Amino acid sequence: MWADANCSPQPGLEEMFADDFLGTATDGTRYGKEEVITPFKKPDRQCQFGDVKVHFFGNELAIAYGNESSIRTGADGKEYKRCLAWTDTWLKRNGKWQLIAAQDNVVECPK
C-alpha cells in the first residue's frame, strides 16, 4: 500500500503508521507520519514491488526487508527509473500491526 501511494492515493494508508512513526529518507533526512500520508505532488508511475522478506522477533515485532521501483520525473523534466531497497519495522500494539520505523536507500536498478 505504501509503495503504491507513490503512484496513486491509498485510502487507509494513515492507519498503517503509528503516531510515533519515524523514517529515514534516501537523503538522510527524517520524516514522520504526516509526511508519509500527504499526497505526492508529482506522482510516480509504474510502481512495482520486488522481493520482500519478513523476519518476526517474537509475537509483536517484525522487520520487513524489500525493494521497489517506479518511474519518476526529475527536476529537469526527464523521466528515470528509481529503485529502492528498504527496511520497515512493524510493532503489534493493542492487537494492531503498525509501521514504527523505516529506512529507504536508493540502489542501482537491475539491468
KOLPAFI-996646 format. One record per residue: x, y, z of N, C-alpha, C in turn. Coordinates in pm, 1 decimal. Layout:
BEGIN
{{X, Y, Z}, {X, Y, Z}, {X, Y, Z}}
...
***
This chain:
BEGIN
{{82.2, -118.7, 0.0}, {0.0, 0.0, 0.0}, {86.9, 125.6, 0.0}}
{{194.1, 124.9, 82.2}, {279.9, 242.3, 91.2}, {352.6, 264.8, -41.4}}
{{406.7, 159.1, -100.2}, {476.7, 172.6, -228.6}, {381.4, 222.9, -336.2}}
{{258.2, 173.3, -336.0}, {160.2, 217.2, -435.0}, {118.3, 362.3, -413.4}}
{{135.1, 413.9, -291.3}, {99.2, 553.2, -263.2}, {186.2, 650.1, -342.4}}
{{302.7, 604.1, -389.0}, {386.0, 688.5, -474.8}, {319.8, 712.0, -609.8}}
{{231.2, 621.7, -650.5}, {167.7, 630.1, -781.9}, {21.2, 673.8, -776.3}}
{{-46.8, 643.5, -668.6}, {-189.2, 677.6, -659.5}, {-232.9, 683.0, -513.6}}
{{-337.9, 758.9, -483.9}, {-386.3, 767.3, -345.5}, {-423.1, 629.1, -290.8}}
{{-396.4, 609.4, -162.8}, {-425.1, 481.4, -97.1}, {-509.2, 505.6, 27.2}}
{{-641.6, 493.2, 16.8}, {-725.7, 509.3, 136.1}, {-683.1, 409.7, 243.6}}
{{-680.5, 454.0, 366.5}, {-642.0, 366.9, 476.9}, {-493.8, 367.0, 507.0}}
{{-415.1, 437.8, 426.5}, {-269.8, 440.4, 447.4}, {-234.7, 494.1, 586.0}}
{{-307.8, 593.7, 632.0}, {-280.2, 656.4, 760.7}, {-282.4, 556.2, 875.0}}
{{-373.0, 458.8, 869.2}, {-387.5, 360.8, 976.6}, {-268.9, 265.6, 987.0}}
{{-192.4, 251.2, 877.7}, {-75.7, 162.6, 877.3}, {36.4, 215.2, 965.6}}
{{42.5, 347.8, 982.3}, {154.5, 410.6, 1050.3}, {120.5, 446.2, 1194.2}}
{{211.1, 411.2, 1285.8}, {194.8, 450.7, 1425.4}, {209.1, 602.2, 1435.1}}
{{143.8, 661.4, 1532.7}, {155.2, 806.1, 1550.5}, {298.7, 849.2, 1576.2}}
{{379.3, 761.4, 1637.7}, {518.7, 793.8, 1667.2}, {616.1, 739.0, 1562.2}}
{{565.1, 706.7, 1441.9}, {648.9, 658.5, 1332.0}, {759.9, 759.2, 1301.1}}
{{879.2, 707.9, 1267.4}, {988.9, 791.8, 1221.0}, {1066.1, 715.4, 1114.7}}
{{1087.6, 780.3, 1001.8}, {1160.6, 717.7, 892.8}, {1283.3, 797.5, 854.7}}
{{1374.2, 733.2, 782.9}, {1493.0, 799.0, 729.3}, {1484.7, 791.0, 577.5}}
{{1481.4, 908.5, 512.8}, {1470.2, 917.0, 367.6}, {1604.0, 886.7, 301.0}}
{{1601.9, 876.6, 169.6}, {1722.3, 842.1, 94.0}, {1831.4, 947.6, 106.3}}
{{1794.0, 1071.9, 140.4}, {1895.2, 1177.3, 157.5}, {1939.9, 1192.0, 302.6}}
{{1891.1, 1103.7, 390.2}, {1931.1, 1105.6, 529.8}, {1841.9, 1188.1, 620.3}}
{{1746.1, 1260.1, 564.5}, {1655.5, 1338.7, 648.2}, {1553.7, 1247.2, 714.6}}
{{1499.2, 1293.0, 824.9}, {1396.8, 1218.5, 897.4}, {1258.8, 1269.3, 856.9}}
{{1161.3, 1181.3, 860.8}, {1023.7, 1218.9, 831.2}, {929.8, 1141.0, 921.3}}
{{814.9, 1200.8, 948.0}, {716.8, 1139.6, 1036.0}, {592.0, 1098.1, 960.8}}
{{492.3, 1059.7, 1036.3}, {366.7, 1009.1, 980.1}, {300.8, 1112.3, 888.6}}
{{300.4, 1237.6, 928.2}, {234.1, 1340.7, 847.6}, {293.0, 1350.7, 707.3}}
{{424.2, 1341.1, 695.9}, {487.8, 1348.8, 563.7}, {452.4, 1228.4, 477.4}}
{{436.0, 1114.2, 539.1}, {404.1, 991.9, 465.1}, {263.2, 996.7, 407.0}}
{{169.3, 1046.5, 484.6}, {29.5, 1040.0, 440.8}, {-11.0, 1158.7, 353.2}}
{{77.2, 1258.2, 337.6}, {48.3, 1371.8, 249.5}, {63.0, 1325.4, 105.5}}
{{-37.3, 1352.2, 21.3}, {-28.5, 1308.1, -118.9}, {93.3, 1368.1, -191.1}}
{{148.1, 1288.9, -281.6}, {263.2, 1332.7, -359.1}, {221.3, 1438.1, -461.4}}
{{303.2, 1542.5, -477.0}, {271.5, 1649.2, -572.5}, {290.1, 1601.8, -716.2}}
{{394.6, 1524.9, -740.8}, {420.9, 1468.3, -873.3}, {423.8, 1317.3, -857.8}}
{{311.1, 1251.1, -878.7}, {309.7, 1105.9, -858.6}, {404.3, 1032.6, -953.8}}
{{459.9, 924.2, -904.2}, {538.8, 834.6, -988.3}, {441.3, 753.2, -1072.2}}
{{496.2, 669.4, -1157.4}, {413.4, 574.2, -1230.3}, {488.1, 441.4, -1236.4}}
{{416.5, 339.4, -1272.7}, {470.5, 202.9, -1281.4}, {537.7, 159.0, -1151.3}}
{{469.2, 181.8, -1039.9}, {521.1, 136.5, -909.9}, {519.2, -16.4, -906.4}}
{{632.6, -75.6, -870.7}, {642.8, -221.6, -865.9}, {716.7, -265.0, -740.6}}
{{661.9, -365.9, -675.8}, {727.2, -428.4, -562.2}, {822.3, -535.1, -610.6}}
{{935.2, -548.1, -544.2}, {1026.4, -658.5, -569.1}, {1008.0, -761.9, -460.4}}
{{1116.6, -828.8, -425.8}, {1112.2, -929.4, -319.2}, {1096.0, -862.4, -183.4}}
{{1019.8, -925.9, -97.4}, {1004.9, -880.2, 40.8}, {1022.4, -1001.6, 131.5}}
{{1108.0, -985.7, 230.8}, {1128.1, -1090.6, 330.5}, {1091.1, -1031.9, 466.2}}
{{1021.0, -1110.0, 545.8}, {978.0, -1064.9, 678.0}, {1036.6, -1157.7, 783.0}}
{{1095.7, -1097.8, 885.7}, {1152.1, -1174.6, 996.7}, {1080.0, -1131.7, 1123.8}}
{{1020.7, -1228.4, 1194.7}, {949.1, -1199.6, 1318.7}, {1041.5, -1218.7, 1437.9}}
{{1030.2, -1127.5, 1532.7}, {1102.3, -1134.4, 1658.8}, {995.8, -1145.4, 1767.5}}
{{959.9, -1266.6, 1801.3}, {850.4, -1287.8, 1895.3}, {717.0, -1265.5, 1825.8}}
{{616.6, -1231.0, 1904.6}, {481.4, -1214.8, 1851.7}, {442.3, -1070.2, 1824.6}}
{{530.9, -975.0, 1857.4}, {490.4, -834.7, 1847.6}, {585.7, -746.2, 1769.9}}
{{691.3, -801.5, 1711.5}, {786.6, -721.6, 1636.3}, {823.6, -794.8, 1507.7}}
{{821.8, -723.0, 1396.9}, {860.0, -781.2, 1268.2}, {938.1, -678.0, 1188.1}}
{{1035.6, -726.6, 1113.7}, {1112.0, -639.1, 1024.6}, {1096.8, -692.9, 883.1}}
{{1057.7, -603.0, 792.8}, {1041.1, -638.7, 651.7}, {1155.7, -576.8, 573.2}}
{{1217.9, -658.6, 488.8}, {1328.4, -615.3, 403.5}, {1280.2, -629.7, 260.2}}
{{1287.1, -522.9, 181.1}, {1234.8, -533.5, 45.5}, {1295.0, -434.0, -50.8}}
{{1241.1, -439.5, -172.4}, {1282.5, -342.8, -274.2}, {1163.8, -310.5, -362.9}}
{{1175.2, -197.2, -430.9}, {1068.5, -149.9, -518.5}, {1127.8, -58.6, -624.5}}
{{1048.7, -31.5, -726.2}, {1092.1, 62.2, -829.7}, {972.2, 141.2, -880.6}}
{{1002.6, 254.1, -941.6}, {899.1, 336.1, -1003.7}, {965.0, 426.0, -1108.0}}
{{881.8, 483.5, -1192.8}, {928.7, 581.8, -1290.5}, {896.5, 718.8, -1233.0}}
{{998.8, 805.2, -1223.3}, {984.5, 939.9, -1166.7}, {1020.9, 1044.3, -1270.4}}
{{975.6, 1165.7, -1244.9}, {1014.6, 1279.4, -1327.2}, {1114.1, 1361.9, -1248.3}}
{{1232.5, 1382.0, -1304.6}, {1336.9, 1458.6, -1237.9}, {1311.8, 1608.4, -1247.0}}
{{1394.6, 1685.4, -1179.0}, {1383.1, 1830.9, -1179.5}, {1398.8, 1887.3, -1320.4}}
{{1469.6, 1812.3, -1406.6}, {1489.9, 1856.3, -1544.8}, {1373.5, 1819.7, -1636.1}}
{{1270.9, 1754.1, -1578.9}, {1153.4, 1715.9, -1657.2}, {1166.2, 1580.8, -1725.0}}
{{1282.6, 1517.7, -1715.9}, {1304.2, 1387.1, -1779.0}, {1267.6, 1275.3, -1682.5}}
{{1213.1, 1168.4, -1737.9}, {1176.9, 1052.4, -1656.6}, {1297.5, 961.7, -1634.9}}
{{1299.2, 897.0, -1520.5}, {1404.3, 799.7, -1489.7}, {1346.3, 692.6, -1398.2}}
{{1408.5, 577.1, -1399.8}, {1365.8, 467.9, -1312.4}, {1438.6, 481.4, -1179.2}}
{{1363.7, 477.2, -1070.9}, {1419.7, 488.0, -936.5}, {1397.4, 355.7, -864.8}}
{{1503.9, 300.5, -808.7}, {1496.8, 174.0, -736.7}, {1538.3, 196.0, -591.6}}
{{1463.0, 135.4, -501.4}, {1490.3, 146.7, -358.7}, {1505.8, 9.1, -295.9}}
{{1592.2, 2.3, -196.5}, {1597.0, -110.1, -103.4}, {1558.6, -49.8, 30.7}}
{{1473.6, -117.6, 105.8}, {1423.3, -57.7, 229.0}, {1410.3, -161.3, 339.7}}
{{1402.4, -107.7, 461.4}, {1377.9, -187.9, 580.2}, {1267.0, -119.7, 659.0}}
{{1161.2, -192.0, 687.6}, {1048.2, -140.0, 765.1}, {1035.3, -219.3, 894.8}}
{{1010.7, -149.6, 1003.1}, {993.4, -213.3, 1133.7}, {848.3, -199.7, 1177.1}}
{{786.7, -313.5, 1206.5}, {645.7, -321.0, 1245.7}, {634.5, -364.9, 1390.6}}
{{538.4, -306.1, 1461.3}, {513.0, -340.3, 1600.4}, {363.8, -367.4, 1617.9}}
{{332.5, -473.6, 1689.5}, {192.8, -504.1, 1719.8}, {160.0, -441.2, 1855.3}}
{{75.7, -336.5, 1850.5}, {33.3, -264.5, 1971.0}, {-117.2, -274.1, 1984.4}}
{{-161.9, -309.7, 2100.9}, {-306.1, -318.6, 2123.0}, {-375.4, -404.1, 2016.2}}
{{-308.9, -512.3, 1975.9}, {-366.7, -604.7, 1879.2}, {-361.1, -559.1, 1734.2}}
{{-292.9, -448.5, 1705.2}, {-288.8, -393.3, 1568.9}, {-144.6, -374.1, 1522.5}}
{{-111.4, -429.6, 1404.2}, {21.8, -412.1, 1346.7}, {33.5, -272.4, 1286.1}}
{{140.9, -200.7, 1323.5}, {166.5, -69.1, 1267.8}, {314.3, -51.6, 1237.6}}
{{340.8, 28.3, 1137.8}, {477.7, 60.8, 1099.8}, {530.7, 166.7, 1196.1}}
{{647.3, 138.7, 1258.5}, {703.4, 232.9, 1355.5}, {832.6, 297.2, 1307.3}}
{{900.9, 235.8, 1208.6}, {1026.6, 291.5, 1158.7}, {1053.4, 240.1, 1017.9}}
{{1126.4, 321.7, 940.0}, {1162.2, 282.4, 803.4}, {1295.3, 345.1, 764.8}}
{{1368.6, 275.2, 680.4}, {1495.1, 324.7, 624.0}, {1490.0, 296.9, 474.6}}
{{1504.7, 400.2, 393.0}, {1499.6, 386.7, 247.1}, {1635.5, 418.0, 187.2}}
{{1676.3, 337.8, 88.7}, {1804.8, 359.3, 21.9}, {1786.0, 348.5, -128.5}}
{{1837.4, 446.5, -201.5}, {1838.3, 437.8, -347.5}, {1947.4, 339.2, -386.4}}
{{1915.6, 247.0, -475.6}, {2011.4, 148.0, -522.8}, {2011.7, 147.6, -675.2}}
{{2115.5, 89.4, -731.7}, {2121.5, 76.5, -876.5}, {2011.4, -20.3, -921.3}}
{{1940.7, 18.6, -1024.5}, {1833.1, -66.8, -1076.2}, {1893.0, -185.6, -1150.8}}
{{1833.4, -303.5, -1133.2}, {1879.9, -420.2, -1206.5}, {1866.8, -397.6, -1356.9}}
{{1955.4, -453.5, -1430.7}, {1953.4, -437.9, -1577.7}, {1847.7, -526.3, -1637.6}}
***
